[in-house]
Amino acid sequence: MPETAVPHPDRIAVIGGGFTGLVLAWRLARQGRAVTVFENSPQPGGLATYHDYGGFLWDRFYHVILPQDAHLLGLIGELGLSETLVWSRPQTGFNVAGTFYPFTTPADLLRFPHLSLPQKLRLALGTAWAARLANPAKLRDISLADWLIPVFGQAVFEQFWKPLLLAKLGEAYRETSALFLWTYLRRLYAARSGANRREMLGHVSGGYHAILARLESGIAAAGGEVRCDSPVLAVKPARDRAIAVDTANSSELFDRVFFTGPASALRAVTPPGFLPPAPETLYLGVICLVLVTEQPLLPFYVTNLADSAIPFTGIVCVSNVVGPAHTGGSYLTYFPKYLAMNDPLFDRPAEKLSEMFFQAASRLFPDLSKGILKSSHLHMARRVQPIQTLGQANPAPPVATGHPSLFLINSAQFATNTLNNDAVVEHLTKVLPGLI
């Protein structure tokens, strides 16, 4: 191991170069702190990172910006990217038994053939109430079924909500707190504005690659450093309240260390007994097939699938928001499957997963076998969305770790918010001033 370096005044390490880590490091660097970011992967960004789809870069996983994302929009303005924002009004779809239905407007709901008129009215009114008036403090210890059935009725639950929950969570929906769904409903309902109550969705030209590039260049301009391909092997206490961060190539001392990954990952690199015991946060992971095609597959942005036999959770036609002008003239469609982080499907070979997903997509879209497919790509992440399970006594790990110079900042601390990058920026805005 190389000789341990002497710390500089106010030298700070940020472990994890995902969106949280980069925004944190950028803010600290702008305050004059000497910041070093350690990122395990070859490129920064984490779940917000980009991928080369053949002639153009775009997000590895799909992302959109909502008009009410005030914290994220503020950051985009600070980065000088506001003029590159593009907004659109996409459509939503629903697939039942292989048939696609529009599901965007009240008229679409009225024409939907799989619910009666009283059921449709109850679905519309119940969704509005659940998103706007439900008390999240009372939802943590209520199961999804126990919350949804009294609001929507048994028939609507069985025909509408249960297939979606099975597709999203599998059988784990039975142990998942109602708070999990409420966070989604609140965010999606808030995206609807205007007289026709349709979502406004936006993106930055160039996708998150443009945002990440501005953050990284801003860190460097302020004297900071982002080190990719630098997995951290150990985080341990040192003299005078300093923290030692060990990698394969160095051991360096820092005045403060911010760890932005899961608490279990921090525990794995700290000495035994260094951190107080805590329950492990459970996460949903994702397996996502991305198809690049010469033609659009659907007119909808998001299509919900009420069929648990289909291996993916939904269909997300990103090009109905982004537009092919931003993606090299091609059309991007994402086929995500959300599942528990310990699901054995993660252990299957990538080529087998690609084949399984593509075969199911080909049954829904026979034209994929007629020459419109340009390329396919498979992405996976085991820890995407923290989920609140019933009886989970302390779902949000504390920022403080017990050592005065080591802090934990991650998405599991969003107690009443779904995972999104606006929530990341908001969380950092709240917690950072009290830590430096």
Summary of the structure (lengths in Angstrom):
residues: 436
radius of gyration: 22.4
end to end distance: 30.3
largest distance: 73.4
contacts: 1422
relative contact order: 0.19
helix: 39%
strand: 26%
